[in-house]
Amino acid sequence: MSHPFCPRCGSEDTREYLYGYPPRQYDKEKYVLGGDVLWATNPLYFCVNCEKHFGLMAAEGHKPHHHSQYTIKWISFKEKSKEGSMEISFMEEGIEAKVILPPQKAYEDFYTLGREEWLHIRLQVVNELFLLDWEEDPAILVESEDVEWELCIGFVDDTNSKLQGDGRVPHYYSAFKEWLKPYIDRGIHRNGEVLDCK
């Protein structure tokens, strides 16, 4: 089993945490001990290179509602580049998108989500795309020409986090953009309200 690369430094030298009472023999190239107490706020992975941890047990179904500061209520993402611009928001009620990709059609749309799909989205952004572990530190961002972006995440305790960049992006940025494509395409195929490209 391969582990995800670190969302902070980009290193592939990562380990999965083992919690509880581990077996006497375990692969130290794949795992690191995390202690005998399992909390929803425990991380899933450890980076050997930068010695930071990432991922979140709460997203894996370990009593996430008891840790509202980590339970995502909404996600908002904006991007402007030479290809065009997009604004897309995810919430339990649905997805709102506004996309302008000249010379193609631009559209504005809203469509609903089922509860299971929303829970799946939250799991993906926390433990596959690691949005909660993204940072703005220029030293760890990747060069990307002509891109301005902003990511806001709101939590059920009414706190929120905001990250933004201009010309530099986090390590999981391209994976996040690939993940967004089906949701963007869904709006295009629904033929949402068409906007004028100017």
C-alpha positions in Angstrom: 0.0 0.0 0.0 1.4 3.4 -1.0 1.0 6.4 1.3 0.0 9.9 0.1 2.8 12.4 -0.3 3.0 15.2 2.2 0.7 18.2 1.5 3.2 20.5 3.2 6.6 19.7 1.7 5.7 17.3 -1.1 7.9 14.4 0.3 6.9 10.9 -0.5 8.6 9.6 2.6 5.5 9.4 4.7 4.1 6.8 7.3 0.7 5.8 8.4 0.0 6.1 12.2 -0.8 3.0 14.1 -3.0 3.6 17.1 -3.9 1.3 20.0 -1.7 -1.7 20.8 0.3 -2.5 17.7 1.6 -5.9 16.8 5.0 -6.8 18.0 6.3 -6.8 14.5 5.3 -4.0 12.1 6.9 -2.5 9.1 8.7 0.7 10.3 9.0 1.9 6.7 5.2 2.0 6.4 4.0 2.8 9.9 4.8 5.0 13.0 3.3 4.5 16.4 0.6 7.1 17.4 -0.2 6.1 20.9 -2.7 3.8 22.6 -5.6 6.4 22.7 -7.8 6.9 19.6 -9.3 10.4 19.3 -11.2 11.8 16.4 -8.6 14.6 16.2 -5.7 12.2 15.7 -3.8 12.5 12.4 -3.6 9.7 9.9 -0.1 10.2 8.5 3.4 11.4 9.4 6.0 13.0 7.1 9.5 11.9 7.9 11.0 14.8 5.9 9.3 17.8 7.5 8.2 15.9 10.7 4.6 17.2 10.3 1.4 15.1 10.4 -1.6 15.3 8.2 -5.0 13.8 7.6 -7.7 13.5 10.3 -9.3 10.6 12.0 -12.5 12.6 12.4 -13.1 12.4 8.7 -12.9 8.6 8.8 -16.0 8.3 11.0 -14.5 8.4 14.5 -17.1 10.6 16.2 -16.5 13.7 14.0 -19.5 15.5 15.4 -17.9 15.7 18.8 -15.1 17.8 17.2 -17.0 20.6 15.5 -13.9 22.6 14.9 -12.9 20.0 12.3 -16.3 19.2 10.9 -16.6 21.1 7.6 -19.8 23.1 6.9 -18.9 24.6 3.6 -16.0 25.0 1.1 -15.5 27.8 -1.3 -12.9 28.0 -4.0 -12.1 30.7 -6.5 -9.5 30.8 -9.3 -8.5 33.2 -12.0 -6.0 32.1 -14.7 -5.3 32.7 -18.4 -7.8 29.9 -19.2 -10.6 31.7 -17.4 -12.1 31.9 -14.0 -14.3 29.8 -11.7 -16.1 30.1 -8.4 -17.5 26.9 -6.8 -19.0 26.3 -3.4 -19.8 23.1 -1.7 -22.3 22.7 1.2 -24.7 20.1 2.4 -27.6 21.8 0.6 -25.8 21.6 -2.7 -23.1 22.9 -5.1 -23.1 26.4 -6.5 -20.8 27.1 -9.5 -20.0 30.0 -11.7 -17.5 29.2 -14.5 -16.1 31.3 -17.3 -13.9 29.4 -19.7 -13.7 31.4 -23.0 -14.3 30.6 -25.8 -16.6 27.9 -24.4 -19.9 28.6 -22.8 -19.9 30.2 -19.4 -22.5 29.2 -16.9 -23.9 29.7 -13.4 -25.7 26.9 -11.7 -26.8 25.4 -8.4 -27.6 21.7 -7.9 -28.5 19.8 -4.8 -26.4 17.0 -3.1 -27.6 14.0 -1.1 -26.4 13.7 2.4 -24.2 10.7 1.6 -22.5 12.5 -1.3 -21.8 15.5 1.0 -20.3 13.2 3.6 -18.2 11.6 0.9 -17.0 15.0 -0.3 -15.9 15.9 3.2 -14.0 12.7 3.5 -12.2 13.2 0.2 -11.1 16.8 0.8 -9.8 16.0 4.3 -8.0 12.7 3.7 -7.3 12.5 0.0 -6.7 16.1 -0.9 -5.7 17.2 2.6 -7.3 20.7 2.3 -7.1 21.2 6.1 -3.3 20.8 5.9 -2.7 23.3 3.1 -0.5 26.2 4.0 0.4 29.6 2.5 4.1 29.4 3.3 5.9 30.5 0.1 8.8 28.2 0.9 6.7 25.1 0.5 4.4 26.2 -2.4 4.9 25.1 -6.0 5.5 27.6 -8.8 2.5 28.0 -11.1 2.3 30.8 -13.6 -0.6 33.1 -14.0 -2.9 31.6 -11.3 -4.7 33.5 -8.5 -6.6 31.4 -6.1 -8.5 31.5 -2.8 -9.8 28.6 -0.7 -12.1 29.2 2.3 -13.4 26.4 4.6 -16.2 27.0 7.1 -16.8 24.7 10.1 -19.9 23.9 12.1 -18.6 25.9 15.1 -18.8 29.0 12.8 -15.0 29.4 12.5 -13.3 29.4 9.1 -10.0 29.3 7.5 -8.8 31.1 4.4 -5.8 30.5 2.1 -4.9 32.3 -1.0 -2.0 32.5 -3.5 -0.8 34.3 -6.6 1.7 32.4 -8.8 2.3 29.6 -6.2 0.1 26.7 -5.3 0.0 23.9 -2.6 1.3 20.5 -3.5 -2.2 19.0 -3.9 -3.5 21.8 -6.0 -3.5 20.0 -9.3 -5.1 16.9 -7.7 -7.8 19.2 -6.3 -8.4 20.7 -9.7 -8.8 17.2 -11.2 -11.2 16.4 -8.4 -13.3 19.5 -9.2 -13.7 18.6 -12.9 -16.7 16.2 -12.6 -18.6 18.8 -10.6 -17.8 21.5 -13.1 -18.8 19.2 -16.0 -22.0 18.4 -14.1 -23.0 22.0 -14.3 -22.0 22.3 -18.0 -24.1 19.2 -18.9 -27.1 20.5 -17.0 -26.8 23.7 -19.2 -27.1 26.0 -16.3 -27.9 29.7 -16.8 -25.4 30.9 -19.6 -23.4 34.0 -18.9 -21.9 36.4 -21.5 -18.2 35.9 -21.9 -16.7 39.4 -22.1 
